[in-house]
Amino acid sequence: MSENIHNVAEAQASNSAEAVIDKFLDAIWMERGLSANTLGAYRADLVSLRRWLAERDASLIYATRSDLLAFIAWRSEQGAKPRSTARQLSSFRRFYRFLLREGVIQEDPTIKIDMPRIGRSLPQSLTEGEVEALLAAPDVSDPLGHRDRTMLEVLYATGLRVSELINLKQSEINLNQGVLRIVGKGDRERLIPLGDESQNWIRNFIAGPRSEILLERQTDYLFPTRRGDRMTRQAFWHIIKRYSKQAAIGSKMSPHTLRHAFATHLLNNGADLRVVQMLLGHSDLSTTQIYTHVARARMKEMHSQHHPRG
């Protein structure tokens, strides 16, 4: 028996569902290099199921197909959307397949449960004019405003994930070559070109405002806070919301909105889909293909508005 199987068996023997969840998360992290956010989502889904089952004197580890169907039905009654249910069911499938593989259970209870049908939603994006308004919103005479403007410029120029942006270090930037070196999901490394505009903002930020923010503190993170720490996802989300309000952008904003705008505007202007895939760091082209729907929708809208027979 492998060490991993032995650990799972020990957790099972101690009747600790939490311990089994921990072993599962450790295993998939080792196998797939998933992000902390993804692992956190798996844990939340499994803990939610465990608590619901415990209230009914049922076991997470030995849950049956009927148990899971009852949980899904209960979630639907509580107003859960199909997309949320599909995500949870995906977590459960991976968990029970892990237990089956390790010999803890004899049958996967999710095997005959169909995924709910969900429409493929298009990512929220911005027009090029809205992006310009958003970029112009920060007060760049203030060091923090200059930092915020630089972050927005880099985000729109590169299509980074927000987690990649806030963790960006000076050592990962080569301004001589005009590229960023990013280690993204699954520890996959990619080089992303920087445009002249974002390079200028980075140079100017490093030359003055960054030192004013840090004072005597030291950090390799490119975009520090007043405390000398790296920024959090939540803090950047508040920054995006504040500047979108200043720019009078009516559409719903999220930290990923500029990433979506980056991809959509590239495709609108003739970029190759596989190039966009590499820049975004998608492992599967099908993930990138959703942006072709955004681009087509935009073209139809423009045709309808401007063609005399639209």
VMD Tcl script that draws the C-alpha trace (Angstrom):
set ca {
  {0.00 0.00 0.00}
  {1.42 3.40 -0.96}
  {2.08 6.08 1.66}
  {-0.80 8.13 0.25}
  {-3.23 5.18 0.49}
  {-2.00 4.53 4.04}
  {-2.69 8.16 4.99}
  {-6.19 8.04 3.52}
  {-6.90 4.77 5.33}
  {-5.70 6.31 8.62}
  {-7.97 9.32 8.15}
  {-10.86 7.01 7.30}
  {-10.20 4.88 10.36}
  {-10.30 7.93 12.60}
  {-13.75 8.79 11.18}
  {-12.47 12.26 10.31}
  {-14.05 13.50 7.09}
  {-12.01 16.70 7.42}
  {-8.79 14.67 7.44}
  {-9.86 12.81 4.29}
  {-10.67 16.13 2.61}
  {-7.17 17.35 3.55}
  {-5.56 14.24 2.02}
  {-7.62 14.70 -1.14}
  {-6.59 18.36 -1.49}
  {-2.93 17.50 -0.88}
  {-3.10 14.81 -3.57}
  {-4.68 16.98 -6.27}
  {-2.35 19.85 -5.45}
  {0.64 17.53 -5.99}
  {-0.85 16.09 -9.19}
  {-2.15 19.23 -10.87}
  {-0.56 22.21 -9.14}
  {-3.93 23.89 -8.58}
  {-4.13 27.41 -7.21}
  {-5.00 28.21 -3.60}
  {-8.30 29.70 -4.77}
  {-9.28 26.49 -6.62}
  {-8.32 24.32 -3.65}
  {-10.33 26.62 -1.39}
  {-13.38 26.20 -3.62}
  {-13.04 22.40 -3.49}
  {-12.81 22.51 0.30}
  {-15.86 24.78 0.61}
  {-17.95 22.49 -1.61}
  {-16.98 19.36 0.31}
  {-17.44 20.95 3.74}
  {-20.90 22.14 2.69}
  {-21.84 18.60 1.64}
  {-20.30 17.07 4.77}
  {-22.30 19.35 7.09}
  {-25.55 18.70 5.23}
  {-24.99 14.94 5.38}
  {-24.00 15.06 9.07}
  {-27.32 16.70 9.93}
  {-28.97 13.64 8.41}
  {-26.65 11.12 10.09}
  {-24.98 10.30 6.77}
  {-21.26 10.05 5.98}
  {-19.39 12.14 3.46}
  {-17.03 9.29 2.67}
  {-19.78 6.70 2.18}
  {-22.42 8.99 0.65}
  {-24.70 7.31 -1.88}
  {-26.04 8.53 -5.18}
  {-29.39 9.15 -3.45}
  {-27.65 11.28 -0.81}
  {-26.02 13.46 -3.45}
  {-29.21 13.82 -5.48}
  {-31.05 14.88 -2.31}
  {-28.34 17.46 -1.57}
  {-28.55 18.84 -5.11}
  {-32.35 19.02 -4.88}
  {-32.08 20.85 -1.55}
  {-29.59 23.32 -3.03}
  {-31.97 24.00 -5.92}
  {-34.80 24.66 -3.48}
  {-32.52 27.16 -1.74}
  {-32.08 29.02 -5.04}
  {-28.75 27.62 -6.24}
  {-28.11 28.34 -9.91}
  {-27.24 25.55 -12.38}
  {-23.70 26.88 -12.81}
  {-23.08 26.74 -9.04}
  {-24.53 23.23 -8.87}
  {-22.35 22.10 -11.78}
  {-19.25 23.43 -10.06}
  {-20.09 21.61 -6.83}
  {-20.85 18.37 -8.65}
  {-17.48 18.65 -10.40}
  {-15.80 18.93 -6.97}
  {-17.69 15.89 -5.69}
  {-16.75 13.83 -8.75}
  {-13.09 14.51 -8.31}
  {-13.29 13.71 -4.58}
  {-15.10 10.39 -4.97}
  {-12.90 9.31 -7.88}
  {-9.92 9.95 -5.61}
  {-11.49 7.75 -2.88}
  {-12.28 5.05 -5.45}
  {-8.73 5.12 -6.79}
  {-7.31 4.82 -3.27}
  {-9.55 1.84 -2.47}
  {-11.50 3.65 0.25}
  {-14.85 3.12 -1.53}
  {-15.99 0.51 -4.04}
  {-18.29 2.64 -6.19}
  {-18.33 6.29 -7.27}
  {-21.73 7.74 -6.21}
  {-21.49 10.54 -8.79}
  {-21.10 8.27 -11.81}
  {-24.76 8.33 -12.88}
  {-25.52 11.91 -11.94}
  {-25.85 14.19 -14.98}
  {-24.42 17.68 -15.00}
  {-27.13 20.40 -15.05}
  {-27.51 22.13 -18.39}
  {-26.11 25.62 -18.32}
  {-25.81 28.23 -21.02}
  {-22.35 29.42 -21.88}
  {-22.19 32.96 -20.54}
  {-20.09 35.53 -22.33}
  {-17.47 37.28 -20.21}
  {-18.11 40.92 -19.32}
  {-15.90 43.21 -21.35}
  {-15.48 46.92 -22.04}
  {-15.41 49.02 -25.19}
  {-12.10 50.61 -26.09}
  {-13.56 53.99 -25.07}
  {-14.54 52.63 -21.64}
  {-11.03 51.26 -21.15}
  {-9.56 54.68 -21.94}
  {-11.92 56.30 -19.41}
  {-11.00 53.75 -16.76}
  {-7.26 54.19 -17.33}
  {-7.62 57.96 -17.05}
  {-9.52 57.81 -13.73}
  {-6.61 57.59 -11.20}
  {-4.97 60.82 -10.00}
  {-1.40 60.18 -11.12}
  {-0.04 63.18 -9.19}
  {-0.52 61.02 -6.07}
  {1.93 58.09 -5.65}
  {-0.88 55.62 -4.97}
  {-2.85 56.95 -7.94}
  {0.24 56.54 -10.11}
  {0.57 52.96 -8.85}
  {-3.08 52.26 -9.63}
  {-2.79 53.70 -13.14}
  {0.30 51.58 -13.78}
  {-1.48 48.44 -12.56}
  {-4.45 49.12 -14.85}
  {-2.12 49.80 -17.80}
  {-0.21 46.55 -17.21}
  {-3.42 44.56 -16.78}
  {-4.89 45.83 -20.04}
  {-1.58 45.50 -21.92}
  {-0.92 41.90 -20.85}
  {-4.23 40.21 -19.91}
  {-2.75 38.96 -16.63}
  {-4.93 37.28 -14.05}
  {-5.41 39.53 -11.01}
  {-3.50 37.04 -8.83}
  {-0.59 37.26 -11.30}
  {-0.69 41.06 -11.28}
  {-0.61 41.52 -7.51}
  {2.18 38.92 -7.19}
  {4.26 40.46 -9.98}
  {7.87 41.11 -8.93}
  {10.44 43.49 -10.35}
  {12.70 40.51 -11.09}
  {10.03 39.15 -13.47}
  {10.09 42.26 -15.67}
  {12.62 42.80 -18.45}
  {12.12 46.34 -19.71}
  {15.08 46.04 -22.08}
  {13.29 43.27 -23.95}
  {9.82 44.55 -23.11}
  {8.47 41.29 -21.63}
  {7.07 39.84 -18.41}
  {7.89 36.32 -17.23}
  {4.85 34.83 -15.51}
  {4.46 31.48 -13.75}
  {0.71 30.91 -13.84}
  {-1.73 28.08 -13.13}
  {-0.19 24.64 -12.99}
  {3.27 26.25 -12.71}
  {3.20 26.94 -16.45}
  {5.62 29.69 -17.44}
  {4.88 32.17 -20.20}
  {6.50 35.31 -21.61}
  {4.16 38.21 -22.32}
  {5.15 41.26 -24.35}
  {4.63 44.71 -22.86}
  {3.55 47.56 -25.09}
  {5.44 50.87 -25.12}
  {2.73 52.60 -23.10}
  {2.78 50.15 -20.20}
  {6.60 50.05 -20.25}
  {6.69 53.83 -19.85}
  {4.25 53.71 -16.93}
  {6.34 51.02 -15.20}
  {9.58 52.95 -15.69}
  {8.06 56.17 -14.36}
  {6.49 54.36 -11.40}
  {9.76 52.67 -10.40}
  {11.69 55.93 -10.84}
  {9.71 57.85 -8.19}
  {6.21 57.03 -6.89}
  {7.11 53.47 -5.86}
  {9.87 54.74 -3.53}
  {7.49 57.34 -2.10}
  {5.03 54.57 -1.23}
  {7.67 52.32 0.32}
  {9.75 55.03 2.04}
  {12.54 53.00 3.68}
  {10.87 49.60 3.32}
  {12.08 46.99 0.83}
  {10.11 44.51 -1.26}
  {10.47 42.87 -4.67}
  {6.73 43.12 -5.35}
  {6.24 45.68 -8.10}
  {3.01 47.15 -6.71}
  {3.32 47.51 -2.92}
  {0.88 49.00 -0.43}
  {1.72 51.73 2.08}
  {2.65 48.96 4.53}
  {5.22 47.57 2.14}
  {3.16 44.42 1.50}
  {1.80 43.07 -1.74}
  {-1.74 44.08 -2.55}
  {-4.61 41.64 -1.94}
  {-7.21 40.59 -4.50}
  {-9.89 42.25 -2.37}
  {-8.02 45.56 -2.27}
  {-7.58 45.55 -6.04}
  {-11.27 44.75 -6.47}
  {-12.13 47.88 -4.47}
  {-9.74 49.90 -6.63}
  {-11.43 48.68 -9.82}
  {-14.88 49.49 -8.45}
  {-13.84 52.99 -7.35}
  {-12.30 53.94 -10.68}
  {-15.12 52.41 -12.74}
  {-17.54 54.59 -10.77}
  {-15.36 57.66 -11.42}
  {-15.25 56.77 -15.13}
  {-19.07 56.41 -15.19}
  {-18.84 52.87 -16.58}
  {-22.33 51.41 -16.37}
  {-21.51 47.77 -17.11}
  {-20.77 45.34 -14.30}
  {-17.08 45.35 -13.43}
  {-14.92 42.62 -11.94}
  {-11.17 42.22 -11.45}
  {-11.17 40.05 -14.61}
  {-12.90 42.68 -16.78}
  {-9.67 44.15 -18.17}
  {-8.38 40.62 -18.89}
  {-11.54 40.00 -20.89}
  {-11.16 43.36 -22.65}
  {-7.54 42.50 -23.52}
  {-8.58 39.25 -25.22}
  {-11.67 40.66 -26.92}
  {-9.91 43.73 -28.33}
  {-7.05 41.62 -29.66}
  {-9.49 39.38 -31.53}
  {-11.55 42.35 -32.72}
  {-8.38 43.72 -34.28}
  {-7.41 40.50 -36.05}
  {-5.21 38.60 -33.58}
  {-4.87 34.82 -34.00}
  {-6.82 32.77 -31.45}
  {-3.82 30.59 -30.56}
  {-1.70 33.67 -29.87}
  {-4.40 34.94 -27.50}
  {-4.48 31.48 -25.88}
  {-0.73 31.63 -25.17}
  {-0.91 35.19 -23.84}
  {-3.77 34.34 -21.49}
  {-2.08 31.15 -20.30}
  {-5.01 28.87 -21.18}
  {-4.05 25.20 -21.34}
  {-7.03 24.40 -23.58}
  {-7.96 26.33 -26.72}
  {-11.66 25.77 -25.99}
  {-11.33 28.07 -22.97}
  {-10.11 30.86 -25.24}
  {-12.73 30.24 -27.92}
  {-15.45 31.88 -25.86}
  {-13.86 35.21 -26.77}
  {-14.61 34.58 -30.45}
  {-18.30 34.70 -29.47}
  {-17.71 38.05 -27.80}
  {-15.95 39.35 -30.91}
  {-18.73 38.08 -33.21}
  {-21.39 39.63 -30.97}
  {-19.56 42.94 -31.16}
  {-19.31 42.74 -34.95}
  {-23.04 42.03 -35.25}
  {-23.81 44.99 -32.99}
  {-21.60 47.31 -35.05}
  {-23.14 46.04 -38.30}
  {-26.64 46.59 -36.95}
  {-25.83 50.12 -35.82}
  {-23.86 51.38 -38.80}
  {-24.87 49.46 -41.94}
  {-27.69 51.12 -43.90}
  {-29.51 47.78 -44.10}
  {-28.47 46.56 -40.68}
}
mol new
graphics top color blue
foreach p $ca { graphics top sphere $p radius 0.5 }
foreach p [lrange $ca 0 end-1] q [lrange $ca 1 end] { graphics top cylinder $p $q radius 0.2 }
display resetview
